[in-house]
């Protein structure tokens, strides 16, 4: 990513997403959840360098079988919640934040997860990225949560370069055509996770090689 990417043109961005769409018309998160409440719980436990989708799913699967509502988690209590999340990084602080969140959901939102950014970001431990995922995945809003994969693709591919996640997010929201925004978040994450990887991108296997603006992509064929 040291070599600045060629900024992709509108027609190249359309081609880029048409290819991803054809390969995976309905992309899904790799986190396991079955309700709008289970999704943010899974996301809260994911938010650390020590956690992955796989490790979170292993912890939240048994947890959701026991408690998958705000009141049920509160009834479970801190000690049992910590025990359920002990394989996840920062599990003690996450357990405390989850219980505090459950209280707020019950007291202020009727036990439901709110569908507004302001309300989500007011919950303990919830930042812009987590709020964006919940808004997009649980409520179908055209938001983009810029994680390490999307930040890398925005800069490397020339989709929407920026020095900060917020700058990349704002550029992508302006440059990605509206018809692709609903699923752009997942297309980019999955592409970054499995093809356009950080240290050694698999350019020889890349379906969007042609429109991509990565200037040294020939080196990875």
Kinemage of the C-alpha trace (Angstrom):
@kinemage 1
@onewidth
@group {chain A} dominant
@subgroup {mainchain}
@vectorlist {calphas} color= white
{ca unk a 1} P 0.000 0.000 0.000
{ca unk a 2} L 3.043 2.285 -0.070
{ca unk a 3} L 2.519 3.052 -3.771
{ca unk a 4} L -0.489 5.365 -4.194
{ca unk a 5} L -3.338 3.684 -6.071
{ca unk a 6} L -4.829 4.955 -9.282
{ca unk a 7} L -8.144 6.532 -8.344
{ca unk a 8} L -10.849 4.379 -9.869
{ca unk a 9} L -13.248 6.050 -12.283
{ca unk a 10} L -17.018 5.740 -11.899
{ca unk a 11} L -17.284 3.168 -14.672
{ca unk a 12} L -14.518 1.120 -13.050
{ca unk a 13} L -16.275 1.236 -9.677
{ca unk a 14} L -19.489 0.039 -11.320
{ca unk a 15} L -17.608 -2.795 -13.021
{ca unk a 16} L -15.894 -3.655 -9.706
{ca unk a 17} L -19.165 -4.042 -7.820
{ca unk a 18} L -21.029 -5.705 -10.694
{ca unk a 19} L -18.421 -8.470 -10.620
{ca unk a 20} L -18.656 -8.891 -6.850
{ca unk a 21} L -22.445 -8.830 -7.044
{ca unk a 22} L -22.565 -11.506 -9.736
{ca unk a 23} L -20.334 -13.778 -7.664
{ca unk a 24} L -22.226 -13.223 -4.399
{ca unk a 25} L -25.633 -11.534 -4.876
{ca unk a 26} L -26.646 -11.659 -1.192
{ca unk a 27} L -23.495 -11.472 0.951
{ca unk a 28} L -23.889 -12.188 4.644
{ca unk a 29} L -21.908 -11.502 7.783
{ca unk a 30} L -19.885 -14.449 9.051
{ca unk a 31} L -21.069 -13.754 12.586
{ca unk a 32} L -23.856 -16.069 13.710
{ca unk a 33} L -26.998 -14.312 14.978
{ca unk a 34} L -30.767 -14.717 14.729
{ca unk a 35} L -32.147 -11.381 15.968
{ca unk a 36} L -31.287 -7.663 15.979
{ca unk a 37} L -30.248 -8.081 19.618
{ca unk a 38} L -27.893 -11.011 19.018
{ca unk a 39} L -26.024 -9.111 16.288
{ca unk a 40} L -24.743 -6.236 18.476
{ca unk a 41} L -23.911 -8.717 21.248
{ca unk a 42} L -21.728 -10.609 18.784
{ca unk a 43} L -20.209 -7.349 17.528
{ca unk a 44} L -19.447 -6.113 21.044
{ca unk a 45} L -17.530 -9.317 21.762
{ca unk a 46} L -15.706 -9.057 18.428
{ca unk a 47} L -14.302 -5.577 18.982
{ca unk a 48} L -10.704 -6.350 19.889
{ca unk a 49} L -7.546 -7.521 18.197
{ca unk a 50} L -7.821 -10.794 20.127
{ca unk a 51} L -11.192 -11.773 18.663
{ca unk a 52} L -12.242 -13.198 15.286
{ca unk a 53} L -15.618 -14.112 13.814
{ca unk a 54} L -14.844 -17.783 14.457
{ca unk a 55} L -13.870 -17.287 18.092
{ca unk a 56} L -16.888 -15.061 18.721
{ca unk a 57} L -19.264 -17.593 17.176
{ca unk a 58} L -17.846 -20.305 19.432
{ca unk a 59} L -18.559 -18.158 22.497
{ca unk a 60} L -21.901 -16.646 21.525
{ca unk a 61} L -23.467 -19.885 20.257
{ca unk a 62} L -23.772 -21.443 23.727
{ca unk a 63} L -24.498 -18.014 25.241
{ca unk a 64} L -27.451 -17.320 22.935
{ca unk a 65} L -28.839 -20.789 23.681
{ca unk a 66} L -29.039 -19.721 27.335
{ca unk a 67} L -29.848 -16.020 27.019
{ca unk a 68} L -30.626 -14.005 23.897
{ca unk a 69} L -32.640 -11.045 25.202
{ca unk a 70} L -31.566 -8.048 27.303
{ca unk a 71} L -33.460 -9.285 30.345
{ca unk a 72} L -32.111 -12.812 29.993
{ca unk a 73} L -28.531 -11.532 29.910
{ca unk a 74} L -29.169 -9.397 32.981
{ca unk a 75} L -30.648 -12.406 34.745
{ca unk a 76} L -27.552 -14.386 33.821
{ca unk a 77} L -25.407 -11.926 35.786
{ca unk a 78} L -21.853 -10.687 35.455
{ca unk a 79} L -20.061 -13.791 36.701
{ca unk a 80} L -21.823 -16.189 34.346
{ca unk a 81} L -21.544 -13.766 31.423
{ca unk a 82} L -17.810 -13.395 31.989
{ca unk a 83} L -17.514 -17.169 32.071
{ca unk a 84} L -19.382 -17.427 28.759
{ca unk a 85} L -17.053 -14.879 27.127
{ca unk a 86} L -13.783 -15.907 28.783
{ca unk a 87} L -12.253 -17.162 25.516
{ca unk a 88} L -12.617 -13.671 24.002
{ca unk a 89} L -10.135 -10.854 24.468
{ca unk a 90} L -11.078 -8.192 27.035
{ca unk a 91} L -13.995 -10.373 28.130
{ca unk a 92} L -14.416 -8.726 31.551
{ca unk a 93} L -14.890 -5.206 30.197
{ca unk a 94} L -17.090 -6.516 27.399
{ca unk a 95} L -19.310 -8.356 29.860
{ca unk a 96} L -19.745 -5.186 31.937
{ca unk a 97} L -20.551 -3.137 28.830
{ca unk a 98} L -23.053 -5.731 27.639
{ca unk a 99} L -24.935 -5.701 30.922
{ca unk a 100} L -24.936 -1.896 30.994
{ca unk a 101} L -26.238 -1.930 27.428
{ca unk a 102} L -29.011 -4.360 28.373
{ca unk a 103} L -30.154 -2.035 31.149
{ca unk a 104} L -30.270 0.924 28.749
{ca unk a 105} L -32.179 -1.085 26.137
{ca unk a 106} L -34.783 -2.077 28.708
{ca unk a 107} L -35.068 1.326 30.382
{ca unk a 108} L -34.907 3.559 27.301
{ca unk a 109} L -35.817 1.458 24.250
{ca unk a 110} L -38.407 -1.059 25.411
{ca unk a 111} L -35.891 -3.883 25.255
{ca unk a 112} L -35.275 -3.347 21.531
{ca unk a 113} L -32.087 -2.381 19.706
{ca unk a 114} L -32.514 1.192 18.399
{ca unk a 115} L -32.251 1.849 14.676
{ca unk a 116} L -30.569 5.260 14.934
{ca unk a 117} L -26.875 6.049 14.974
{ca unk a 118} L -27.197 8.512 17.843
{ca unk a 119} L -28.921 5.966 20.087
{ca unk a 120} L -26.521 3.168 19.185
{ca unk a 121} L -23.413 5.258 19.811
{ca unk a 122} L -24.816 6.214 23.219
{ca unk a 123} L -24.544 2.557 24.289
{ca unk a 124} L -21.450 1.566 26.317
{ca unk a 125} L -18.545 0.486 24.137
{ca unk a 126} L -20.302 1.259 20.852
{ca unk a 127} L -18.455 3.416 18.351
{ca unk a 128} L -19.155 4.477 14.793
{ca unk a 129} L -17.934 1.218 13.248
{ca unk a 130} L -20.147 -1.015 15.401
{ca unk a 131} L -23.124 1.288 14.882
{ca unk a 132} L -22.610 1.180 11.127
{ca unk a 133} L -22.613 -2.635 11.091
{ca unk a 134} L -25.820 -2.819 13.143
{ca unk a 135} L -27.529 -0.215 10.976
{ca unk a 136} L -26.503 -2.005 7.785
{ca unk a 137} L -26.960 -5.659 8.730
{ca unk a 138} L -29.846 -5.533 11.185
{ca unk a 139} L -31.813 -2.627 9.707
{ca unk a 140} L -30.811 -2.568 6.035
{ca unk a 141} L -29.448 0.968 6.039
{ca unk a 142} L -26.811 1.862 3.396
{ca unk a 143} L -23.897 2.387 5.775
{ca unk a 144} L -20.246 1.351 5.606
{ca unk a 145} L -18.280 0.227 8.635
{ca unk a 146} L -14.633 0.811 7.753
{ca unk a 147} L -12.649 -1.987 9.357
{ca unk a 148} L -9.059 -2.871 8.492
{ca unk a 149} L -10.134 -4.676 5.295
{ca unk a 150} L -12.272 -1.850 3.910
{ca unk a 151} L -9.650 0.730 4.872
{ca unk a 152} L -7.057 -1.286 2.949
{ca unk a 153} L -9.246 -1.734 -0.143
{ca unk a 154} L -10.297 1.908 -0.176
{ca unk a 155} L -6.648 2.917 -0.404
{ca unk a 156} L -5.063 0.032 -2.290
{ca unk a 157} L -7.720 -0.322 -4.997
{ca unk a 158} L -8.357 3.403 -5.423
{ca unk a 159} L -12.011 3.079 -4.447
{ca unk a 160} L -11.896 5.819 -1.828
{ca unk a 161} L -8.450 6.599 -0.425
{ca unk a 162} L -8.049 8.364 2.884
{ca unk a 163} L -5.765 8.690 5.873
{ca unk a 164} L -8.384 7.783 8.474
{ca unk a 165} L -11.305 5.314 8.585
{ca unk a 166} L -13.771 8.208 8.658
{ca unk a 167} L -12.194 9.806 5.584
{ca unk a 168} L -12.336 6.495 3.716
{ca unk a 169} L -15.961 5.983 4.795
{ca unk a 170} L -17.002 9.433 3.608
{ca unk a 171} L -15.297 8.982 0.240
{ca unk a 172} L -16.783 5.523 -0.308
{ca unk a 173} L -20.268 6.792 0.505
{ca unk a 174} L -19.840 9.456 -2.180
{ca unk a 175} L -18.191 7.245 -4.805
{ca unk a 176} L -20.063 3.929 -4.576
{ca unk a 177} L -23.291 4.051 -6.650
{ca unk a 178} L -26.466 3.788 -4.534
{ca unk a 179} L -27.521 0.488 -6.099
{ca unk a 180} L -24.503 -1.224 -4.514
{ca unk a 181} L -24.531 0.431 -1.100
{ca unk a 182} L -26.741 -2.102 0.668
{ca unk a 183} L -24.169 -4.900 0.274
{ca unk a 184} L -20.939 -2.965 -0.341
{ca unk a 185} L -19.890 -3.428 3.282
{ca unk a 186} L -19.899 -7.227 3.056
{ca unk a 187} L -18.521 -7.453 -0.464
{ca unk a 188} L -15.488 -5.399 0.531
{ca unk a 189} L -14.893 -7.181 3.840
{ca unk a 190} L -15.087 -10.634 2.264
{ca unk a 191} L -12.883 -9.585 -0.650
{ca unk a 192} L -10.311 -8.133 1.731
{ca unk a 193} L -10.442 -11.134 4.045
{ca unk a 194} L -9.974 -13.825 1.387
{ca unk a 195} L -8.454 -12.236 -1.741
{ca unk a 196} L -7.063 -8.722 -1.272
{ca unk a 197} L -5.138 -9.666 1.854
{ca unk a 198} L -2.793 -7.317 3.640
{ca unk a 199} L 0.657 -8.836 3.179
{ca unk a 200} L 0.202 -10.788 -0.025
{ca unk a 201} L -2.898 -10.009 -2.077
{ca unk a 202} L -4.030 -12.855 -4.330
{ca unk a 203} L -4.092 -10.757 -7.485
{ca unk a 204} L -3.785 -13.867 -9.649
{ca unk a 205} L -7.110 -15.114 -8.275
{ca unk a 206} L -8.841 -11.720 -8.178
{ca unk a 207} L -12.091 -11.372 -10.124
{ca unk a 208} L -11.870 -7.567 -9.989
{ca unk a 209} L -8.257 -7.374 -11.157
{ca unk a 210} L -9.122 -5.330 -14.266
{ca unk a 211} L -10.907 -2.342 -12.669
{ca unk a 212} L -8.708 -2.322 -9.539
{ca unk a 213} L -6.373 0.670 -9.282
{ca unk a 214} L -3.596 -1.116 -7.339
{ca unk a 215} L -0.529 0.113 -9.228
{ca unk a 216} L 1.805 -2.782 -8.395
{ca unk a 217} L -0.737 -5.597 -8.728
{ca unk a 218} L 1.360 -7.232 -11.472
{ca unk a 219} L 3.926 -8.058 -8.794
{ca unk a 220} L 1.415 -10.416 -7.142
{ca unk a 221} L 0.361 -12.435 -10.179
